[in-house]
């Protein structure tokens, strides 16, 4: 097989990584191979391989973000060094591949066409795995809709299966920051890191103008360098049942039998999708593992890369090379916030005893249930000065745990704080807010967040969620707001805090207060939101928790 050395940019980045397994093989590179897609379009593909005699399994990595840095060293070089052929392909309409890119309609056909091409290659030994993060996970689920017989393992890292849930909540709130970041990546990253960096700086400069625009539709064009047809459609189709989203969700089938490793972080914008993937595959009896680290969507592939790479490599060796020596003994491993320990679990979520904490009129949290549903506290949300987003599960660099004290000092944020804990409290699993609210317009968002307050008063976000109420003015609404899930250790002397507001901007688009769709809304009105006493924060108390593993 003729070959070239991998590109210099990939070799230079590869040389900067520490804490990874020793290289087993030198790597060869065949760039720019022409692979026919599902409609005959040429899909440009790079082939990385071990420079050694022997039969090696193949990994398929399909990306809309180009085939250069960071994908070439992270997937092409690193896995070829460990004894895999790696086929790194640009999705249709990106990175020089022919055709037009669409967010979800082409990936199944193009994936199967690429496997058909692999069958004709003399180096393909009939054993295939798939690998990759984010949208590179989505294309794996597309292939798994009708998995080819050669597919023996998948590794989905911080991966997507439901585009609607990436852009909208179940209540129709627009995840505005996600939409802009995805629009940026899909439009520019496949053109190279210089073009992408320039576009990212432009978006940062225009971010406030874009996110405060009325209406939102089309306002992003100056920031992204032009209109993006699919992004316009995403902004104005909030309903998951709208025919526009037909076929978009590739939730794993409960008939799927391919062994799958799932990797996410507590502050990953796609963590809830990963937990849904795990639940579906677990019910199917599929061979599965789950790793949840202290990461965001981006940091899982940066600070978390040594753990993510080791987990991925162990799974692929076990199922493609019959070498299970790197697998752990339990299906699930999670990182505990608050004490920075890893914990092994037999399943997710573990069996826990839910405990409820109730807000009081004087700003406390108590275990004592209320005696009535009287109005408790009121805030005024002004869309001209929207409550800002601070940290949390984002796609952008601001994700993760942050000090919330400045946010909590605002008059449009309610906080309820428990007493200092006399014993440690571990919570592992889903967190939920049950809220009774009323508003003067009938239309509002309710953002609810769990925080850990240390003895010095620093309030750090743990997990959160957003619900939406659409009712008659001043009528009470009962909302159950999923606040994602967590594994967190509250140390003695720390306090539990429940934070409630009517938005987190620009993570979520402003609620116009009128009931109009957010993408098209041109008029915004302030909203007065009242919280009632029979609201509750429900935590998964893990009193009898399994042993920890040293960090």
C-alpha positions as CSV (number, residue, x, y, z in Angstrom):
1,X,0.0,0.0,0.0
2,X,1.4,3.4,-1.0
3,X,1.3,6.0,1.7
4,X,2.3,9.4,2.9
5,X,3.1,10.7,6.4
6,X,0.2,12.2,8.2
7,X,-0.1,16.0,7.7
8,X,2.4,18.1,9.7
9,X,-0.4,19.9,11.6
10,X,-1.7,16.5,12.9
11,X,1.8,15.4,13.9
12,X,2.5,18.6,15.7
13,X,-0.7,18.4,17.7
14,X,-0.1,14.7,18.4
15,X,3.2,15.6,20.0
16,X,1.6,17.9,22.6
17,X,-0.6,15.2,24.2
18,X,0.5,13.5,27.4
19,X,-1.0,10.7,29.4
20,X,-1.9,8.5,26.4
21,X,-0.9,4.9,25.8
22,X,2.4,4.3,24.0
23,X,2.3,4.2,20.2
24,X,2.3,0.7,18.8
25,X,2.7,1.4,15.1
26,X,3.9,4.2,12.8
27,X,1.1,5.6,10.7
28,X,0.5,5.9,7.0
29,X,-2.0,8.3,5.3
30,X,-3.9,8.2,2.1
31,X,-5.7,11.5,1.7
32,X,-8.6,12.6,-0.6
33,X,-10.0,9.2,-1.6
34,X,-13.2,9.5,-3.6
35,X,-16.0,7.5,-2.0
36,X,-19.4,7.4,-3.7
37,X,-22.3,8.5,-1.4
38,X,-25.8,7.4,-1.3
39,X,-26.8,9.6,-4.2
40,X,-23.6,9.2,-6.1
41,X,-22.0,12.3,-4.7
42,X,-18.2,12.0,-4.1
43,X,-17.4,12.0,-0.4
44,X,-13.8,12.9,0.2
45,X,-12.2,10.5,2.6
46,X,-8.8,10.1,4.3
47,X,-7.4,6.7,5.3
48,X,-5.0,6.3,8.2
49,X,-3.5,2.9,8.9
50,X,-0.8,1.1,10.8
51,X,2.4,0.7,8.8
52,X,2.8,-3.0,9.5
53,X,1.9,-6.4,8.0
54,X,-1.3,-8.0,9.3
55,X,-5.1,-7.7,9.4
56,X,-6.5,-4.8,11.4
57,X,-10.1,-3.8,12.1
58,X,-11.5,-0.5,10.6
59,X,-13.0,2.5,12.3
60,X,-15.4,4.7,10.4
61,X,-15.4,8.4,11.4
62,X,-17.8,10.7,9.4
63,X,-17.7,14.4,10.1
64,X,-19.2,17.6,8.8
65,X,-16.4,19.6,10.4
66,X,-13.6,18.8,8.0
67,X,-10.8,16.2,8.1
68,X,-8.0,18.3,9.5
69,X,-7.1,19.4,13.0
70,X,-8.3,18.2,15.5
71,X,-9.9,15.2,13.9
72,X,-6.8,14.0,12.0
73,X,-4.6,13.6,15.1
74,X,-7.4,12.7,17.6
75,X,-9.0,10.0,15.5
76,X,-6.9,9.4,12.4
77,X,-3.4,9.2,14.0
78,X,-4.1,8.1,17.6
79,X,-6.2,5.1,16.7
80,X,-4.1,4.1,13.7
81,X,-1.1,4.1,16.1
82,X,-3.0,1.5,18.2
83,X,-3.7,-0.9,15.4
84,X,-6.8,0.3,13.5
85,X,-7.5,1.4,9.9
86,X,-9.3,4.8,10.3
87,X,-11.5,6.1,7.6
88,X,-12.1,9.8,8.2
89,X,-14.8,11.1,5.8
90,X,-16.3,14.6,5.2
91,X,-20.1,14.4,5.2
92,X,-22.0,15.4,2.0
93,X,-21.7,19.1,1.2
94,X,-18.8,19.7,3.6
95,X,-15.0,19.6,3.5
96,X,-14.9,19.3,-0.3
97,X,-17.4,16.5,-0.5
98,X,-20.0,16.9,-3.3
99,X,-23.7,17.5,-2.7
100,X,-25.6,19.7,-0.3
101,X,-25.4,19.3,3.5
102,X,-28.6,18.7,5.4
103,X,-28.7,18.3,9.2
104,X,-30.2,14.9,9.2
105,X,-31.5,13.6,5.8
106,X,-28.4,12.1,4.2
107,X,-26.4,10.3,6.8
108,X,-28.0,6.9,6.8
109,X,-27.7,6.5,3.0
110,X,-24.1,7.9,2.9
111,X,-23.0,5.7,5.8
112,X,-24.3,2.5,4.2
113,X,-22.7,3.6,0.8
114,X,-19.4,4.0,2.6
115,X,-19.6,0.6,4.1
116,X,-20.3,-0.8,0.6
117,X,-17.1,0.9,-0.6
118,X,-15.1,-0.5,2.4
119,X,-16.1,-4.1,1.3
120,X,-14.2,-3.6,-1.9
121,X,-10.9,-2.5,-0.2
122,X,-8.2,-5.1,0.0
123,X,-7.2,-4.0,3.5
124,X,-10.7,-4.3,5.0
125,X,-11.0,-7.4,7.1
126,X,-14.7,-7.3,7.6
127,X,-14.7,-6.0,11.2
128,X,-16.0,-2.5,11.6
129,X,-16.4,0.0,14.4
130,X,-17.6,3.6,14.5
131,X,-16.4,6.4,16.6
132,X,-16.8,10.1,17.3
133,X,-18.3,13.0,19.2
134,X,-21.3,15.3,18.8
135,X,-22.7,15.2,15.2
136,X,-20.1,12.4,14.6
137,X,-22.3,10.5,17.1
138,X,-25.4,11.3,15.1
139,X,-24.0,9.7,11.9
140,X,-23.3,6.6,14.0
141,X,-26.9,6.3,15.0
142,X,-27.9,6.8,11.4
143,X,-25.8,3.8,10.4
144,X,-27.3,1.8,13.3
145,X,-30.8,2.3,11.9
146,X,-30.0,-0.6,9.6
147,X,-26.7,-1.8,10.9
148,X,-24.5,-3.6,8.3
149,X,-23.3,-7.1,9.5
150,X,-19.7,-5.9,9.7
151,X,-20.6,-3.3,12.5
152,X,-19.3,-4.9,15.7
153,X,-18.9,-1.9,18.1
154,X,-19.7,1.8,18.5
155,X,-18.3,4.6,20.7
156,X,-20.5,7.6,20.9
157,X,-18.8,10.5,22.7
158,X,-20.9,13.5,23.9
159,X,-23.2,12.4,21.1
160,X,-26.4,13.6,19.5
161,X,-29.4,11.6,18.4
162,X,-32.3,14.1,18.5
163,X,-31.7,17.4,16.6
164,X,-35.0,18.9,17.9
165,X,-33.9,18.4,21.6
166,X,-30.6,20.1,20.7
167,X,-32.4,23.3,19.6
168,X,-35.6,23.3,21.7
169,X,-36.9,22.2,25.1
170,X,-40.0,20.0,25.3
171,X,-42.0,23.1,26.2
172,X,-40.9,24.9,23.0
173,X,-38.2,27.2,24.4
174,X,-35.4,27.9,21.9
175,X,-31.9,26.9,23.0
176,X,-30.6,30.0,21.2
177,X,-26.9,29.6,22.1
178,X,-26.8,26.0,20.9
179,X,-28.4,27.1,17.6
180,X,-25.8,29.8,17.0
181,X,-22.9,27.6,18.0
182,X,-24.0,24.7,15.8
183,X,-24.7,27.1,12.9
184,X,-21.1,28.4,13.4
185,X,-19.6,25.0,13.4
186,X,-21.6,23.6,10.5
187,X,-20.9,26.7,8.3
188,X,-17.2,27.3,9.0
189,X,-15.3,24.5,10.8
190,X,-14.9,22.3,7.7
191,X,-13.2,25.2,5.9
192,X,-10.2,25.0,8.3
193,X,-9.2,26.3,11.7
194,X,-8.3,29.8,10.5
195,X,-11.6,30.4,8.9
196,X,-13.4,28.9,11.9
197,X,-11.5,31.1,14.4
198,X,-12.2,34.2,12.4
199,X,-16.0,33.3,12.3
200,X,-16.0,32.6,16.0
201,X,-14.6,36.0,16.8
202,X,-17.2,37.6,14.5
203,X,-20.0,35.8,16.4
204,X,-18.6,36.9,19.7
205,X,-18.6,40.5,18.6
206,X,-22.2,40.4,17.3
207,X,-23.6,38.1,20.0
208,X,-25.6,40.6,22.0
209,X,-27.1,42.2,18.9
210,X,-28.1,38.9,17.4
211,X,-29.6,37.4,20.6
212,X,-31.5,40.6,21.5
213,X,-32.9,41.0,17.9
214,X,-36.7,41.0,17.4
215,X,-37.4,38.9,15.5
216,X,-34.6,36.4,15.8
217,X,-35.1,34.8,12.3
218,X,-32.4,36.0,10.0
219,X,-30.8,38.3,12.6
220,X,-27.8,35.9,12.9
221,X,-26.7,36.5,9.3
222,X,-24.2,39.3,10.1
223,X,-22.6,37.2,12.8
224,X,-22.3,33.9,10.7
225,X,-21.4,35.6,7.4
226,X,-24.7,34.9,5.7
227,X,-28.0,33.1,6.1
228,X,-28.1,29.4,6.7
229,X,-31.3,27.8,5.4
230,X,-31.6,25.0,7.9
231,X,-30.9,27.4,10.8
232,X,-33.8,29.7,9.7
233,X,-36.1,26.6,9.8
234,X,-34.8,25.4,13.2
235,X,-35.5,28.8,14.7
236,X,-39.1,28.8,13.6
237,X,-40.2,25.2,14.2
238,X,-40.3,24.8,18.0
239,X,-42.8,21.9,18.1
240,X,-41.3,18.4,18.0
241,X,-44.5,17.1,16.4
242,X,-44.1,19.5,13.4
243,X,-43.7,17.5,10.2
244,X,-40.5,19.5,9.6
245,X,-38.8,17.3,12.2
246,X,-40.0,14.1,10.6
247,X,-37.2,11.5,10.6
248,X,-34.8,13.8,12.5
249,X,-34.6,11.8,15.7
250,X,-32.5,8.7,15.5
251,X,-33.2,7.4,19.0
252,X,-31.5,4.0,19.3
253,X,-33.8,1.1,18.4
254,X,-34.5,-1.3,21.2
255,X,-33.7,-4.0,18.6
256,X,-30.1,-2.8,18.3
257,X,-27.6,-5.4,19.4
258,X,-24.2,-3.7,18.6
259,X,-22.1,-3.2,21.7
260,X,-22.0,0.5,22.4
261,X,-19.9,2.7,24.7
262,X,-21.5,6.1,25.7
263,X,-19.4,9.0,27.1
264,X,-20.6,12.3,28.3
265,X,-20.0,15.0,31.0
266,X,-22.2,16.5,33.6
267,X,-22.1,19.8,31.9
268,X,-22.4,18.5,28.3
269,X,-25.3,20.1,26.5
270,X,-26.2,16.6,25.2
271,X,-25.9,14.8,28.5
272,X,-29.7,14.1,28.7
273,X,-29.6,12.6,25.2
274,X,-26.8,10.3,26.3
275,X,-28.9,9.2,29.4
276,X,-31.8,8.5,27.1
277,X,-29.6,6.5,24.8
278,X,-28.4,4.4,27.7
279,X,-31.9,3.7,29.0
280,X,-33.1,2.6,25.6
281,X,-30.1,0.3,25.0
282,X,-30.3,-1.1,28.5
283,X,-33.9,-2.1,28.0
284,X,-32.9,-3.8,24.7
285,X,-30.3,-5.9,26.5
286,X,-27.5,-4.4,24.4
287,X,-23.9,-4.6,25.6
288,X,-23.3,-1.1,26.9
289,X,-21.1,1.0,29.1
290,X,-21.5,4.6,30.3
291,X,-18.8,7.1,31.4
292,X,-19.8,10.5,32.8
293,X,-17.0,12.8,33.7
294,X,-16.6,16.4,35.1
295,X,-16.7,17.8,31.6
296,X,-18.6,20.0,29.3
297,X,-19.2,19.3,25.6
298,X,-15.9,20.8,24.6
299,X,-13.7,19.9,27.6
300,X,-14.5,16.2,27.3
301,X,-12.3,16.3,24.2
302,X,-9.7,18.6,25.8
303,X,-9.0,18.2,29.5
304,X,-10.9,14.9,29.5
305,X,-9.3,13.5,26.5
306,X,-6.9,11.0,28.3
307,X,-9.9,9.4,30.0
308,X,-12.1,9.6,27.0
309,X,-9.5,8.1,24.7
310,X,-8.6,5.3,27.2
311,X,-12.3,4.4,27.6
312,X,-12.9,4.4,23.8
313,X,-9.8,2.4,23.0
314,X,-10.6,-0.3,25.6
315,X,-14.1,-0.7,24.2
316,X,-12.9,-1.0,20.6
317,X,-10.1,-3.5,21.5
318,X,-12.6,-5.6,23.5
319,X,-15.2,-5.9,20.7
320,X,-13.1,-5.6,17.5
321,X,-9.8,-7.3,18.6
322,X,-11.1,-9.8,21.3
323,X,-8.9,-8.1,23.9
324,X,-11.1,-7.3,27.0
325,X,-8.2,-6.6,29.4
326,X,-8.9,-2.8,29.5
327,X,-12.6,-3.1,30.4
328,X,-13.8,-2.2,33.9
329,X,-15.9,-4.6,35.8
330,X,-19.0,-2.4,36.1
331,X,-21.2,-1.0,33.3
332,X,-21.2,2.6,34.6
333,X,-18.5,5.0,36.0
334,X,-19.4,8.5,37.1
335,X,-17.4,11.4,38.5
336,X,-18.6,12.8,41.8
337,X,-18.7,16.6,41.9
338,X,-17.7,18.1,45.2
339,X,-15.1,15.4,46.2
340,X,-13.5,14.7,42.7
341,X,-13.8,10.9,43.0
342,X,-14.9,8.4,40.5
343,X,-17.6,6.0,41.4
344,X,-18.5,2.6,39.8
345,X,-22.1,1.7,39.5
346,X,-23.9,-1.4,38.2
347,X,-26.5,0.6,36.4
348,X,-27.8,4.1,35.7
349,X,-29.5,5.7,37.4
350,X,-28.9,3.8,40.7
351,X,-31.7,3.0,43.0
352,X,-32.1,6.0,45.4
353,X,-34.6,7.4,47.9
354,X,-36.0,10.7,46.6
355,X,-36.1,13.5,49.1
356,X,-38.0,16.8,48.8
357,X,-36.9,20.2,49.9
358,X,-39.5,23.0,50.2
359,X,-39.0,26.8,49.9
360,X,-40.1,29.1,52.6
361,X,-41.2,32.8,52.6
362,X,-38.0,33.8,54.4
363,X,-35.7,32.3,51.7
364,X,-34.9,29.0,53.4
365,X,-35.2,25.4,52.2
366,X,-36.7,22.9,54.6
367,X,-37.7,19.3,54.7
368,X,-41.0,20.2,56.3
369,X,-43.8,20.1,53.7
370,X,-46.0,23.3,53.4
371,X,-49.5,23.4,54.7
372,X,-51.0,25.3,51.8
373,X,-50.2,26.6,48.2
374,X,-50.2,30.3,49.1
375,X,-48.1,32.7,47.0
376,X,-44.6,32.7,48.4
377,X,-42.2,35.0,46.4
378,X,-42.5,37.1,43.3
379,X,-40.0,38.3,40.7
380,X,-40.2,40.6,37.7
381,X,-38.6,39.4,34.4
382,X,-37.8,42.2,32.0
383,X,-36.9,41.0,28.5
384,X,-35.1,44.3,27.9
385,X,-32.6,43.2,30.6
386,X,-33.0,39.4,30.6
387,X,-31.6,37.3,33.4
388,X,-28.2,36.1,32.2
389,X,-27.0,32.5,31.8
390,X,-24.1,31.6,34.0
391,X,-22.3,28.3,33.3
392,X,-24.1,25.0,33.0
393,X,-24.5,22.6,30.1
394,X,-23.5,24.6,27.1
395,X,-21.7,24.0,23.8
396,X,-19.7,27.2,24.2
397,X,-16.6,27.8,26.3
398,X,-18.6,29.3,29.2
399,X,-20.0,25.9,30.2
400,X,-19.5,24.2,33.5
401,X,-19.6,25.0,37.2
402,X,-19.4,28.8,37.9
403,X,-19.8,31.1,40.9
404,X,-23.4,32.2,40.9
405,X,-23.2,34.9,43.5
406,X,-23.5,37.9,41.1
407,X,-26.4,36.3,39.3
408,X,-28.2,35.5,42.6
409,X,-27.8,39.2,43.7
410,X,-30.2,40.2,40.9
411,X,-33.8,41.1,41.8
412,X,-35.1,38.8,39.1
413,X,-33.6,35.7,40.8
414,X,-35.2,33.9,43.7
415,X,-33.0,31.8,46.0
416,X,-33.9,29.4,48.8
417,X,-31.1,28.0,50.9
418,X,-31.0,25.0,53.3
419,X,-29.1,24.9,56.6
420,X,-25.4,23.9,56.8
421,X,-25.2,20.2,56.5
422,X,-24.0,18.3,59.6
423,X,-23.3,15.2,57.6
424,X,-22.2,14.6,54.0
425,X,-24.9,14.2,51.4
426,X,-24.4,12.3,48.2
427,X,-27.0,12.7,45.4
428,X,-26.7,10.4,42.4
429,X,-29.4,10.5,39.6
430,X,-32.1,12.7,38.2
431,X,-33.0,16.0,39.9
432,X,-36.5,17.5,39.5
433,X,-38.2,20.8,40.3
434,X,-42.0,20.6,41.0
435,X,-43.2,24.2,40.8
436,X,-46.6,25.9,41.2
437,X,-46.4,29.3,39.6
438,X,-48.7,32.1,38.3
439,X,-47.9,35.0,36.0
440,X,-49.6,38.3,35.2
441,X,-49.4,37.6,31.4
442,X,-49.9,33.8,31.5
443,X,-46.7,33.2,29.5
444,X,-43.3,32.7,31.1
445,X,-40.3,30.5,31.4
446,X,-39.2,29.0,34.7
447,X,-35.5,28.3,35.1
448,X,-34.6,26.2,38.1
449,X,-31.1,25.3,39.3
450,X,-29.5,23.3,42.1
451,X,-26.4,24.9,43.7
452,X,-23.8,23.9,46.3
453,X,-23.0,26.8,48.7
454,X,-19.7,26.4,50.5
455,X,-18.9,27.8,54.0
456,X,-17.5,31.0,52.4
457,X,-20.8,31.7,50.6
458,X,-19.7,30.7,47.1
459,X,-22.7,29.3,45.2
460,X,-21.7,26.8,42.4
461,X,-24.3,25.4,39.9
462,X,-24.7,21.6,39.9
463,X,-27.6,21.0,37.5
464,X,-30.6,22.8,36.1
465,X,-33.6,22.8,33.7
466,X,-36.2,25.1,32.1
467,X,-39.9,24.8,31.9
468,X,-42.5,26.9,30.2
469,X,-46.0,27.9,31.4
470,X,-48.7,29.0,29.0
471,X,-51.9,29.7,30.9
472,X,-54.5,32.4,31.5
473,X,-53.2,35.5,33.3
474,X,-52.9,35.0,37.1
475,X,-54.0,31.3,36.8
476,X,-51.8,28.9,38.7
477,X,-49.8,26.3,36.7
478,X,-48.1,23.2,38.1
479,X,-44.8,22.4,36.3
480,X,-42.6,19.4,36.6
481,X,-39.2,20.5,35.3
482,X,-36.5,17.9,34.8
483,X,-33.2,19.4,36.0
484,X,-31.0,16.8,34.2
485,X,-29.0,14.5,36.5
486,X,-25.9,14.6,38.6
487,X,-23.5,12.8,40.9
488,X,-22.6,15.3,43.6
489,X,-21.1,15.2,47.1
490,X,-22.3,18.0,49.5
491,X,-19.7,18.1,52.2
492,X,-20.5,18.9,55.9
493,X,-20.9,22.7,56.3
494,X,-22.1,23.1,52.7
495,X,-25.7,24.2,52.0
496,X,-28.2,23.2,49.3
497,X,-29.6,26.1,47.3
498,X,-32.5,26.2,44.9
499,X,-32.3,29.0,42.4
500,X,-35.4,30.1,40.4
501,X,-35.7,32.7,37.7
502,X,-37.6,33.3,34.5
503,X,-34.8,32.8,32.0
504,X,-31.1,32.2,31.3
505,X,-30.1,34.4,28.3
506,X,-28.7,33.7,25.7
507,X,-28.7,30.1,26.5
508,X,-32.4,30.2,26.0
509,X,-34.1,32.8,23.8
510,X,-36.2,35.3,25.6
511,X,-39.8,34.5,26.3
512,X,-41.8,37.3,24.7
513,X,-44.5,37.1,27.4
514,X,-47.2,37.1,24.8
515,X,-47.4,33.4,23.8
516,X,-46.0,34.1,20.3
517,X,-43.3,31.8,18.9
518,X,-39.8,33.1,19.9
519,X,-38.2,32.9,16.4
520,X,-40.8,35.3,15.0
521,X,-41.7,37.4,18.0
522,X,-41.3,41.2,17.5
523,X,-43.0,42.4,20.7
524,X,-41.8,41.6,24.2
525,X,-43.5,42.5,27.5
526,X,-42.3,42.2,31.1
527,X,-43.7,39.3,33.2
528,X,-44.3,39.1,36.9
529,X,-43.9,35.5,38.1
530,X,-45.1,34.3,41.5
531,X,-43.9,31.0,43.1
532,X,-46.3,29.2,45.4
533,X,-45.5,27.4,48.7
534,X,-46.3,23.9,47.5
535,X,-43.3,23.9,45.1
536,X,-40.5,21.4,45.8
537,X,-37.0,20.5,44.8
538,X,-36.6,16.7,44.6
539,X,-33.2,15.1,45.0
540,X,-32.0,11.5,44.6
541,X,-30.6,10.9,48.1
542,X,-27.9,8.2,47.8
543,X,-27.4,7.4,51.5
544,X,-26.3,3.8,50.9
545,X,-23.8,4.6,48.1
546,X,-21.3,2.2,46.6
547,X,-17.6,2.6,47.2
548,X,-15.5,5.3,45.5
549,X,-12.5,5.0,43.2
550,X,-9.6,7.3,43.6
551,X,-9.3,10.1,41.0
